[in-house]
């Protein structure tokens, strides 16, 4: 997590937390009442989701995988790893994301976003011990996350139908086509140490899933058809990001901690 949260985000309404969480949920889905979901969507088909039967089958696969493997591992990680260490891990991966966000903000002509991203990456890499500390967040430099799918949208490429990808979760045709470029934009992809690269990739997945545990529990309590809610919120959040709004990441809110990402107080 980073310290670019605006004041009061630790008291964000449940609806806001769900919107931000689901936008990045990916494979972090939990079991939905299948009968309720099927009945609800059968009567009100979504024109943005023409592949819904296929998408629901992939969603179910992701749910089983998450319940059997990813969620239990993330729960153990959260329970046994000190909070300060988890903050460092989250900051490290967010810092890597800032490097790719700089390129995409630049390609989209978003000058302020590009400036924020390169400042965050530079400051946190050199002063924040490789990104483990969010020094730029302490300085008030906000994150402006962007990816190649949003860059294509900025260039006029339509989103296309909604898709659910195995393991990766919510997407669209455009965002799926952009994934190979996004993967190449990840600094980890240039590491020659395959074992280290793969280990860090798994750590990043587990860390992100751990940050969504609390919000996922709340989603279980309020959503009748989590497939439809996930789809609708994902598409809404992508539209907001394409417009340059809603720049904060879901994991900024997942733990509802106003001090998340802050430097530890001096003794």
N, C-alpha and C positions, 0 to 999 in steps of 0.2 A: 504494500500500500504506500501511498505517498502523502505528503502533507499539504497538497494543494487544495484540499477540501475547503469549501467556503465555510464561514462560521455557521454553526448550527446543523451541519449535516449529520451529526450523531443523533439528532432528533428528527431525522427525515421521516415523513409519513410512510406508512406501510406501502401505499400505492407507488410512491417514488422508488422505494427500495426494490420492489418487485420489478418495476420497469427496468431499472439499471441492472439488476441481477440477471434477468432473463435475457437481456440483450447480449450477454457474454456467456450464457449458461453452457453452450456447446453440448458436450456429452454429460453435463451435470444435470440430467433430468432424473425425476423420480417417478415412481409408479403412478399412473393415472387410472381413474375408474373407467375401464374400457367401455362398458355398456353405456354409461352416461355420455362419454365423448362421442361414440359412434352415433347415438341418437341425436345429439345436439347438432353435429355437423351435417348429418344426412338431410336435415330440414333446412339448413341455411348454408349452402355451399359458398365458399369464399372464392371469388373470381381470381384472386392472386394465387390460389392454391389448386390448380387443375390436376396436380399429381397427388392429391390427398391420400388416396388408398395406399399408394406406394410409400408416401412420406410417413404415414402412420405405422406401417410395418417396420420401417427403419427406426422410427421413434421408439417402438416397442423393443427392438433389438438393443438400442442404446440404453433403454431403461434397465433391461436385464443385465447388461454389461456393467452399468453403473452400480446397481444394487449388489451384484455379485463380487465386483472387484474394486472399482474406482472409489466408491463412497467408503467402504470399510478401510481401505488403505489411507484415504484422506482423513478419516476420523482418527485413526491411530497416529498419523502424522501430527494432527492438531493437538492430540492429547499428550504426546510424549515430547514434542519439540517446544522449547521455551519460546514465549511470545516474541522476545527480542530477536531470536534467530529467525523466526518466521517473517518478521518485519524485514529483516535483511534480505531474505530470499525474495520476497515480494518486490522490494525496491530494486533488486538486481535485474529481475525480468522486466519490470516497468522501464528501467533505464535502457535495456536493449530495445524495447519497443519505441522509445523516444527517438532512437537513431533512424528507424524506418519511417516514423511519423514525420521527421524532418524532410525526408525525400518526398513523401507524398504531399505534405503541406506545400512544399516548394512547387511541385508539379501542378498543384491545384491553384496556384497563385494566391495562397493564403499567407501573406507576409508575416502577420503576427504569430500565426501558428508555427510557421517555419522557424521564426526567431526563438519562440519559447522552447520548441523541441531541441534545437541545437544548443541553446543555453543550458537546458536541463541536462542533456547528454554530456556536454563538456564539463560542467561544474560537478555533476555527480560522479562522473568517471574519474576525474583527477583529484577532486577534493572529498568525494564520498566513498573512497576505498573501492573503486571499481563499480560504484552504483549501489553498494550495500546500505549507504546512508543517503537520504533524500535531502541534501544540502540545498538544492535549488528550490525545493518545496518550502524549506525554512525561509528562503529569501522571497517567497511569494510568487514564484514563477509557476503558472498553471500548466498542467499537461494538456496537450491538444492532439489526442490520438487520431491517426488517420491510417488507412490502408489502401492497397491498390484497387480494390473493388470500389471504394469511394472515389478514388481518382478517376477511374473509368466513368463513374456516374457524373463527375464534374465535367468530363469531356463529352457528355451527352449520351453515353451508353445506357439503355434502359435496364432496369433491374431484372426483368424477366420473371418467370414463375418462382414461387417459393420452393425450396428443396430442403430435405433433411438428409444430412450426410452421415454415413456410418462413423461412429466415434466423435466426429467433429461437430455434429449437431446442426442447428439452424443455419440456413444459407439461402442464396438465390442463384439463378443460373449465372448471372453476372459475377457474383462474389465467388462462386465455385470456379469459374474460368480464371479468376484473378489469383486463386490460391497458389499455383506454382510460382508466380512472381512474388507473392507475399512470403512464401517459404524461402525463396532466394534472398529476400530482403532481411531475413533473420540473421543477425551476425553469427549465431551459433552454426549456421549451415556452412560457414567457411573454416570451421575447425577441422584440422587434419586428424585429430584424436577422436576416432569414431566412438570409442567407449565413453569418453568424457562427454562428447556431444549428445549421445543417446541418454546418458545418465542425467544430464542437465535438462534435457527435453522432458523426461519422465518427472523429474523434480518439479519442473514448471507446471505440468499438468496436475500433479498432486497438490501443489501449493494453491493453485487457482481453485481446485475443487474444494479444498479445505476452507477457503474463504467464502464459499457459497453454502456451506452446511446450514448455517442458521437461517438464511433467507429461504433455502430449500424447504426447511421444516415449516416455515410460515406459509409457503406456497402450498404445501400439502394440506394445510388447514383451511385454506380459503378457496382453492380452485376446484371447480367441478370437472372441468375438462382442460387439463393442463397442456395438452397438445395445442388446442386452439389458442389458449392464452399465450403460450410460448411463441407461437407463430405471429399472432397479432402484435405482441409487444416487440418482438424482434424486428418486424417490418417497420413499426413505428419508430423505433430507436435508430434504425439504419437511415430512415428518412430524415430524422432530426440531425444525425451526424452529417448527412449529405448536404444539409442546409447550413452547416457550420454551427449548429446548436447542440446542446447536450454533450459537451466535450468531456465530462468526467466519466471515468470507468466504473463499472459495477462494483469492483472490489474496493472502491473508495467507500462504499456504503455497507458492504456485506457484514462487517463486524460491529457497525454502529458505534465506533470508537472515535471520539473527536481528537484524541491524541495519537491516532495511528500514524506511524511513519515519522513521528517527531524524534528528535535527538533526545537521549536520556538526560534527565536533569543533572546538573553538576552537583557534585557532593559538597 
